[in-house]
Amino acid sequence: MSSTRHNSNPLSFFCGLLAIFWWNGVAFNVAAVEFYTEKPSFLPSCRIYEPGFTKCSTNSIQKLIDQLHVGIPEIVEKYGTWDPMHVRDIVFKQDNVEVATIRANLTDVVVKGFSQTKIKESRVSKKDFHWQTKIFLPKMRLDAKYKMQGRILLIPLSGEGNIFIEIENLDILMYTKTRLYEKGGFTFDNVTAVQVKLNMSRVRTQLDNLFNGRSKEVERSTNQFFNDNWRDFYEALRPLIVDTVENILKDIMSAVFHLIPANFFVEDIPTPQQLYGTTT
């Protein structure tokens, strides 16, 4: 199985040269910057070698998430709103798997629900400064236009139209690998890899125009079958959903942590030279 992404509609998020920041319907011109040289007021700083760091870090990342919802100019300018967010087109293929063999294209993808993100825990390794983060979303919904052919749960599918996938009580366990680097006298995090594990209490879906509209009754009963057997349906589309969440989070974090120095999150973070030794 594999999942690849095309850049026809880039995922909407961060960093630019000039931003127009919308606040209560009024546009303000804001001079954006390559990276911050002063700590933003919304962000608490923590010290990793002091007691209580994990609690402090959890609060700090929550404040960052809250500010993303309000709007960070460099992010809004290039990538658009945090919620809803517009995600680049998805091309998905899964072959020779018991629960599904499908080819699907998703366009005009919109994901909702990230404004309600709760950071349950943010841990940072003192050894390599990789992260482990526990995240909770009460509800995440993906809306898109789809074109699909194949089978899911032994049901042959062929159609195109509107689709939504709605996930309730989504717990995300995120593992993030980073590499520290220096820029302008500050230490930054370069996010090199993201892996997530997902757990949820319910998945709902609706695929319009299944079977190319030949039978609305069969379409209705098929969607009902998918919703009645939502755990099996999720397993069929799990690679697509996991890949989508991983790419969203990686794009978000890469942009944020190229913009905001790691020193502003962790005051006593080592320099790359101190952590890795002198490189030639």
N, C-alpha and C positions, 0 to 999 in steps of 0.2 A: 504494500500500500504506500501511497505517496500523496503529498499535498504541496502544491506550488502556488505562488501568488504572482499576479501580474500587476504592473504599476499604472494601469490605466486610470485608477482612481485612488491616489496614494492615501494611506492612513493619515487621518487628520491630527497633527499635534504640535511641534515646537521649533524654536530657534529661527530667527530671521533678522532682517535689517531694519524694517519699519513695520510697526503694528498699528492696527486700528482696533482699539479696545472698546467693545460695546458694553455699556453699563446702563441698565434700565432704559434701553432703547436709544441712548444718546451716544454718539461716536466721539471718541477722543483720540487725537493723534499722539502716539506714544513712541518716543525714540527707543528702539530696541537695541540690545547690546549683544556682543558675541558671547560674553559670560559675565557673571556678576563679580564685582570686586568688593562689594559691601554686602554683609549678611542681610537678607530681607527680614523685615520686622515680624512677619508671620511665622518664622521658622525658629523653634527652640534648638539650641545647641546642646550636645551631650559630650561626656568624656568616657571613653570606653574602658579606661583602667580604674574607674571609680565605681563603688557600689551603686546599684540602681540603674545601671546603664540601659538594660533591656526595656525597663519601664519608660525611661526617658526617650529612647529611640522609637518606641512604639508611638508615643505621643507626638514626636517630631514628624514621623512619616504620616500620621493622621492629619497633622496641620498642613502638610504639603498637599495631601489629597484634597482637603477642604479648599485650599487655595486654587487648585486646578479647576475646581467647580466654579469658583468665583471668576477666575480667568488670570492667566499669566501672559502678558502681552506677546512675548517672544513665541509662546506656544500657540496662542490663539491665531496669530498672524499666519503661521505656516500650516497648521494642522486643524484649525477650526475648534469647535466646541468640544468640551469634555463629555457632556451628556445632553443630547445624543451625540455620538461620534460617528463619523463617516469613514468606513473601512474600505480599503482597496479590494478590488474584485478577487474572488477566490475560485480557483480551479482545483477540484478534488477528484481523486481517482482511488478506488479500492477494489482489488481483484482477489478472487480465490479465498475469500473469507466466508466462514459458515453463515454468519448473520447478514452479510451484505456483499454484493458485487455491483458497484455503481460508478458512474461518471457523472459529475455534476459541476455546473458553472453557476456561481452566485455573483450577481451584479447589483449595483445600487444598494450596497450593504450598509445598514444603519444598526448600531448597537446602543441600547438604552439600559440605564440602571447603574452606571458607574458613579453617579453623584451620591449614591447611598453607600459607597464603599466604607467599610469599617476595618481598620487595622487591629487585629486581635493580638498580634505579637510581631515584633521586629527584632530578630537576633542577628548580630554581626560577629563573625569569627575573628578573634584576635590573631589567629595564625596567618590567614590569607585574605581577610576582609571580604570573604564571600558572605552572602546573606541567606537567611531562612525567614520567610515572612508568612504569617497566617492572615488571610484576608476573608472577609465575609461580605457577600452581596445578598440582600433580601430577595432581589429579583434581577435577572439579566434577560433581556429580550433582543433577539436578532431578527430583523426584517430585511428581506431582499427579494430580488427577482431571480428565479431559478430556472435552469434547464437541466433535466435529469433523465438518465436512462440506465436501467439495470434492474436490480431486485433488492428489496429489504425485507428480512424475515420471510423469505420464500415468495414474496409478492412481487411479480414483475411490474416495473414502473416505467412509464414513458410520458413525459409531459413537460410543460413550461408554464410559468405563471408566478404568482406571489407566494412567498413562504414566510412563516414566522416560526421561531423556536424560542420558547420561553422556559427559563430555568428558575426554580424557586429555592430559596435558602441555599445558596451556592457557597460552599467552603472551598477556598483555594489555598493549597500549601505550595508555596513558590520557593524554589531553590535558584539562586542567582550567583553566577560566577562573574567576578570582576577582575580587572587589572588596573592598578593605580598608575597614573601618569601625571606629569607636571605641565602646567601651562600658566604663564604669567606670574610665576611665583606661588601658585596655589597647587594643591593636590586635587586631582579629579578621579572619579571612578569611570572606567570604561567597561560597560556591561558587555560581556563576551558570550554569555549563554543563559538561557532561562528554561527551567523545566517546572511544570506544574502537575499537581495531582488534584483532581476535582471530586467533590462529593456534594450531593444535592438531595432534596426531599421530593422533587417532582419535576418532570419535563412535560411540557405541552407543545403541540405542533399543529400546524395547518398548512397543507399544500393545496393550493387552488389549481384547478384545471389539470388534475391528475388524469392520466389516460387520454390527454388532449381533449377533454370535455365530452368524451363519447358517452359517459354515463355518470350523471350527477349522484345517483344513488350509490353506485360502486365507489365513487370518490368520497362520499360522506362516510360510508361504512369503513373504508380503508383508513381514513383519518381517525375515525373512532377506534379502530383496532390499534393503530400506533399509539394513541393516547392511553388506551386501556393496558397496553403492554409497553409502557414508557421506558422501563429499565432495559428491555431488549432493544427498543428503538434507539435509546441513547448509546448502547454498546455498538450498534451499527454505525452511528455517526460520531462516536467518541473521538476518533482521530481528527476529524474535521473540527469539532468543537475545541478539543485540547490545543490543536495547532492555532486556531483563531485566538484563543485566550493568551497563549504563549507569545504570539507575535504582537498582539496589542500591548501586553505588559512590557515586552522587550523594547518596542518602539517608544513607549512612554518613558521608561526609565533611562534609555540611552539618551534621549533628548534632554530630560531634566538634569541628568548628572553630567552632561557636557556643558550645561548652562550654569549650574550652581556648584561651586567647589565642594568637595567632600569635607574640607575643613569647617564649613558652616554647619554640617550635620554632626561631625565628630571632631571636636576641637583638637584632640591629641592624636589624630591619625598620623602615622609616620609618613615621611616622604617616600617616593618610589625607591630612591637610593637607600634609605634606611631599611625598607622592607625587603628589597630584592638584592641589595648590594650594588656596587658600582658596575655599570655595564659599559662596554666599549662599542 
